[in-house]
């Protein structure tokens, strides 16, 4: 009998095969979890309490992986002239483009009724956040 055909070899072979299968399944799960993030749409609004000028970012595509503070940081980096010195900043989330665009127009009209100037940033094509958020973001989204 050959030493490699004994019961120890069979157990070792099964264990190695199981490890490879489990490793492949774990990799598939992690990959699918990353790609399973749904696309959502968002925009930021700055100086929304009392002005002086209410700032609206364009509607942009993001994922559920991002938190509001991470998106605020991203918006401040994308449009620094409008959002670096904002006193109040918030991010609104939508499941579809139409809902986000309609909400932007509705809020613009409401601020117009309050006689506050509004700066609506428009860009084409629609901006998109990176696939994964940065590791560290300010807890409050405050300016630097």
N, C-alpha and C positions, 0 to 999 in steps of 0.2 A: 504494500500500500504506500502511496505517496504521501509525504507529510502535508502537502498542501490540500489534500482532499479530505482531511479529517473534519470533525465537527467544529473545531475552532475556526477553520477557514470559512465555513458556511456562516457562522455567527458574525465573523468579521465582515464578510461580504454583504450580509443583510444590513448590518449596522451602517456600513459605508453608503449603501444604496439608499437607506432611509435618510441619512444625513443629506445626501444630494437632493433627494425629493423635497425634504423639508426646507432646505436652503432655496430651492427653486420656487416653492410655494410662497415663502416669505418675501422673496424678491418680487414676485408677481403681485402680491398683496400691497407692498409698499408702493410699487409703481402705479398700480390702479388707484390707490388712495390719493396719490398726487394728481393724477389725471381726472379723478372723479369730482374735482371741485367745479361746481356750476359757475357759469359766467353770470355775473350780475352787473348792474350798471349803477353808477354813482355820480354825484357831483358835490363839490364843496361850496359853501356859502360863508363869506367872511364879512365882518362888521355888520352883522344882521340885526343887532339890537338897536343901535342908534346912529349908524353911519360912521364917518361922514359920507362915504360912498360904499354901498353894498356891493360886494364882489362875488360874482358867480363864476365858478370854473366851468369849463365845458363838461358835458356828459362824457364819462369815460368808462371803459370796460375794466372790470376787476374780477376777483374770485372771492369765495367765502373764506379763504385763508386769511385775508386781510382784516385787521381790526380798524376801528375808526381812528385811533391815534397813528397807526401806521399809514393810513391813507392821508391823514392831515399832513404828516411829514412828507409824503410823496408829492402832494399838491403844492406845498411850500417850495419844494425843489423844482417842480415843473414850471411854476408861474411865480417866481420870486417878486417881481415888480408889483403884483397884486396881493400876494398872500404873506409876505415876510412880516409885515408890520400890522397885520390884522389883530384887533383886540378880541373879537369873538369869531370863532370858526367852528363850523359843524359840517358833518358829512351826511348826506341822505342817500339811502339805498333803494334800488328798484329792480324788479325782476325782468322788466322789458324796457326797450329804448323809448317806446311811445309814452309810457308812464313817466319816465324821467324827464323827457322833453316837455310834456304837458305841465308837470309840476314846476319846472323852471319858469315857464311862461306865466303860470298862475302867480307864483311868488313875485315875479318881476312886476306884474300889475298891482299886487298888494302893496309893494314898496313904493310904487309910483303914486298910489293913493295917499300914502303917508308923506309924499313930497321928498322922499329920499332919492338921491341920484343912484343909478344902478349901472355897474359895469359888467356886462355879460361877455365873457371871453368865448369866442367861437373859433374852432379849428376844424380842419378837414384833412385827413381822415380822423375818425374818433381815436383819441389816445387810449392806450392800454397799459395797465400796470405790468411790471415784470411778473413772471410765472410764480415766483415765491417772494414773500415779503422779506425785508431785511431782518437780520437777527435781532437787532436792538432798535427800539423806537422810544421816543419820549413818552412817558406815561400820560401826559396831558396834551401833547401836540403843541406845546408852547414854542414861540419863536426862539431861535438860537441866541 
